[in-house]
Amino acid sequence: MYAPQRRFIAVIFSLLGLQVGVRAVQWADVAVVLHLSPEQLGISAGVGAAAGILTLTTGALLIDRVGR
C-alpha cells in the first residue's frame, strides 16, 4: 500500500472517530431538549442504528444490481 493511501485511510478513520465522539457527547443534550428517559434515548439510538444498517444493505444490493 502506498503512503498516500495510508494517509487517506488514517484521515478517514480519524474523521469517523471524531463523528462518533461528537455524537456521544450530544446525546445528553438531545435527551434534555426532547425530555427523553434513558429507555427512550436507547430506543431512538437503536432505531437510528437499525435504519443505517437497513439503508446500507439496501443501497449495496441496489448498486450491485444496477451498477454491473
N, CA and C atoms as a LAMMPS dump frame, in Angstrom:
ITEM: TIMESTEP
0
ITEM: NUMBER OF ATOMS
204
ITEM: BOX BOUNDS ff ff ff
-5.0000000000000000e+02 5.0000000000000000e+02
-5.0000000000000000e+02 5.0000000000000000e+02
-5.0000000000000000e+02 5.0000000000000000e+02
ITEM: ATOMS id mol type element x y z
1 1 1 N 0.848 -1.163 0
2 1 2 C 0 0 0
3 1 3 C 0.902 1.238 0
4 2 1 N 0.537 2.223 -0.782
5 2 2 C 1.34 3.429 -0.91
6 2 3 C 1.076 4.394 0.242
7 3 1 N 2.028 5.284 0.474
8 3 2 C 1.924 6.25 1.579
9 3 3 C 0.679 7.138 1.46
10 4 1 N 0.332 7.665 0.26
11 4 2 C -0.874 8.494 0.171
12 4 3 C -2.146 7.72 0.541
13 5 1 N -2.175 6.45 0.192
14 5 2 C -3.343 5.636 0.547
15 5 3 C -3.423 5.449 2.058
16 6 1 N -2.293 5.234 2.69
17 6 2 C -2.279 5.082 4.153
18 6 3 C -2.725 6.364 4.839
19 7 1 N -2.273 7.491 4.327
20 7 2 C -2.692 8.773 4.915
21 7 3 C -4.184 8.984 4.748
22 8 1 N -4.713 8.659 3.569
23 8 2 C -6.146 8.806 3.316
24 8 3 C -6.948 7.934 4.277
25 9 1 N -6.526 6.702 4.453
26 9 2 C -7.221 5.789 5.371
27 9 3 C -7.149 6.319 6.799
28 10 1 N -5.995 6.836 7.197
29 10 2 C -5.845 7.378 8.55
30 10 3 C -6.74 8.594 8.765
31 11 1 N -6.846 9.453 7.768
32 11 2 C -7.703 10.641 7.878
33 11 3 C -9.17 10.234 7.979
34 12 1 N -9.606 9.325 7.13
35 12 2 C -10.998 8.876 7.165
36 12 3 C -11.309 8.206 8.503
37 13 1 N -10.42 7.366 8.964
38 13 2 C -10.615 6.693 10.251
39 13 3 C -10.733 7.717 11.38
40 14 1 N -9.88 8.732 11.352
41 14 2 C -9.91 9.775 12.385
42 14 3 C -11.199 10.584 12.323
43 15 1 N -11.64 10.929 11.12
44 15 2 C -12.872 11.709 10.982
45 15 3 C -14.093 10.915 11.454
46 16 1 N -14.12 9.636 11.159
47 16 2 C -15.233 8.819 11.627
48 16 3 C -15.211 8.697 13.154
49 17 1 N -14.034 8.576 13.739
50 17 2 C -13.918 8.553 15.195
51 17 3 C -14.368 9.864 15.815
52 18 1 N -14.016 10.977 15.178
53 18 2 C -14.454 12.281 15.653
54 18 3 C -15.974 12.393 15.605
55 19 1 N -16.574 11.912 14.527
56 19 2 C -18.026 11.955 14.392
57 19 3 C -18.704 11.148 15.505
58 20 1 N -18.197 9.976 15.786
59 20 2 C -18.772 9.143 16.849
60 20 3 C -18.609 9.822 18.203
61 21 1 N -17.466 10.427 18.448
62 21 2 C -17.232 11.121 19.706
63 21 3 C -18.153 12.312 19.896
64 22 1 N -18.33 13.09 18.848
65 22 2 C -19.231 14.247 18.928
66 22 3 C -20.659 13.789 19.157
67 23 1 N -21.069 12.763 18.462
68 23 2 C -22.432 12.254 18.635
69 23 3 C -22.659 11.748 20.065
70 24 1 N -21.663 11.101 20.634
71 24 2 C -21.792 10.592 22
72 24 3 C -21.972 11.732 22.998
73 25 1 N -21.281 12.835 22.777
74 25 2 C -21.409 13.981 23.672
75 25 3 C -22.773 14.649 23.502
76 26 1 N -23.291 14.671 22.291
77 26 2 C -24.566 15.351 22.029
78 26 3 C -25.781 14.579 22.528
79 27 1 N -25.639 13.291 22.815
80 27 2 C -26.795 12.513 23.278
81 27 3 C -27.407 13.121 24.541
82 28 1 N -26.574 13.608 25.438
83 28 2 C -27.096 14.196 26.683
84 28 3 C -27.951 15.427 26.384
85 29 1 N -27.503 16.281 25.472
86 29 2 C -28.283 17.462 25.111
87 29 3 C -29.589 17.078 24.425
88 30 1 N -29.541 16.081 23.577
89 30 2 C -30.76 15.614 22.899
90 30 3 C -31.769 15.112 23.923
91 31 1 N -31.311 14.371 24.901
92 31 2 C -32.208 13.841 25.929
93 31 3 C -32.853 14.959 26.723
94 32 1 N -32.105 15.999 27.045
95 32 2 C -32.652 17.111 27.826
96 32 3 C -33.656 17.907 27.001
97 33 1 N -33.299 18.248 25.771
98 33 2 C -34.168 19.073 24.931
99 33 3 C -35.467 18.353 24.606
100 34 1 N -35.401 17.062 24.322
101 34 2 C -36.6 16.31 23.938
102 34 3 C -37.286 15.633 25.122
103 35 1 N -36.749 15.834 26.336
104 35 2 C -37.33 15.247 27.554
105 35 3 C -37.463 13.724 27.437
106 36 1 N -36.364 13.082 27.063
107 36 2 C -36.366 11.637 26.876
108 36 3 C -35.833 10.932 28.117
109 37 1 N -36.447 9.818 28.446
110 37 2 C -35.915 8.974 29.509
111 37 3 C -34.748 8.163 28.94
112 38 1 N -33.943 7.549 29.792
113 38 2 C -32.843 6.723 29.274
114 38 3 C -33.331 5.606 28.349
115 39 1 N -34.491 5.036 28.658
116 39 2 C -35.03 3.975 27.804
117 39 3 C -35.394 4.511 26.426
118 40 1 N -36.042 5.669 26.396
119 40 2 C -36.432 6.265 25.121
120 40 3 C -35.204 6.662 24.303
121 41 1 N -34.197 7.164 24.988
122 41 2 C -32.971 7.542 24.3
123 41 3 C -32.285 6.312 23.7
124 42 1 N -32.265 5.216 24.448
125 42 2 C -31.684 3.978 23.938
126 42 3 C -32.442 3.426 22.746
127 43 1 N -33.766 3.505 22.816
128 43 2 C -34.59 3.022 21.697
129 43 3 C -34.338 3.881 20.459
130 44 1 N -34.268 5.196 20.637
131 44 2 C -34.032 6.063 19.483
132 44 3 C -32.653 5.811 18.869
133 45 1 N -31.656 5.559 19.703
134 45 2 C -30.325 5.247 19.181
135 45 3 C -30.34 3.912 18.434
136 46 1 N -31.057 2.933 18.98
137 46 2 C -31.155 1.629 18.316
138 46 3 C -31.89 1.709 16.993
139 47 1 N -32.957 2.506 16.965
140 47 2 C -33.707 2.677 15.713
141 47 3 C -32.832 3.362 14.671
142 48 1 N -32.062 4.359 15.093
143 48 2 C -31.156 5.029 14.159
144 48 3 C -30.103 4.087 13.602
145 49 1 N -29.544 3.247 14.46
146 49 2 C -28.54 2.281 14.002
147 49 3 C -29.157 1.255 13.05
148 50 1 N -30.35 0.767 13.399
149 50 2 C -31.025 -0.212 12.54
150 50 3 C -31.375 0.403 11.183
151 51 1 N -31.81 1.66 11.189
152 51 2 C -32.124 2.335 9.924
153 51 3 C -30.877 2.491 9.064
154 52 1 N -29.745 2.793 9.703
155 52 2 C -28.496 2.907 8.951
156 52 3 C -28.071 1.588 8.332
157 53 1 N -28.201 0.511 9.084
158 53 2 C -27.848 -0.812 8.562
159 53 3 C -28.767 -1.198 7.408
160 54 1 N -30.05 -0.953 7.57
161 54 2 C -31.012 -1.262 6.508
162 54 3 C -30.724 -0.44 5.25
163 55 1 N -30.421 0.84 5.431
164 55 2 C -30.132 1.707 4.286
165 55 3 C -28.864 1.256 3.565
166 56 1 N -27.818 0.946 4.315
167 56 2 C -26.573 0.498 3.69
168 56 3 C -26.753 -0.825 2.953
169 57 1 N -27.493 -1.746 3.56
170 57 2 C -27.723 -3.046 2.914
171 57 3 C -28.547 -2.89 1.647
172 58 1 N -29.619 -2.118 1.719
173 58 2 C -30.47 -1.911 0.554
174 58 3 C -29.709 -1.186 -0.556
175 59 1 N -28.955 -0.169 -0.172
176 59 2 C -28.164 0.561 -1.163
177 59 3 C -27.126 -0.32 -1.829
178 60 1 N -26.466 -1.178 -1.058
179 60 2 C -25.454 -2.068 -1.631
180 60 3 C -26.08 -3.052 -2.621
181 61 1 N -27.229 -3.591 -2.259
182 61 2 C -27.905 -4.519 -3.17
183 61 3 C -28.353 -3.814 -4.446
184 62 1 N -28.866 -2.602 -4.302
185 62 2 C -29.313 -1.839 -5.467
186 62 3 C -28.138 -1.486 -6.372
187 63 1 N -27.047 -1.037 -5.778
188 63 2 C -25.87 -0.69 -6.58
189 63 3 C -25.299 -1.928 -7.257
190 64 1 N -25.287 -3.047 -6.569
191 64 2 C -24.781 -4.282 -7.155
192 64 3 C -25.633 -4.7 -8.348
193 65 1 N -26.944 -4.548 -8.225
194 65 2 C -27.848 -4.968 -9.308
195 65 3 C -27.793 -4.002 -10.491
196 66 1 N -27.824 -2.712 -10.215
197 66 2 C -27.897 -1.709 -11.282
198 66 3 C -26.521 -1.367 -11.838
199 67 1 N -25.515 -1.376 -10.971
200 67 2 C -24.2 -0.911 -11.375
201 67 3 C -23.374 -1.865 -12.19
202 68 1 N -23.771 -3.104 -12.284
203 68 2 C -22.945 -4.057 -13.037
204 68 3 C -23.48 -4.31 -14.407
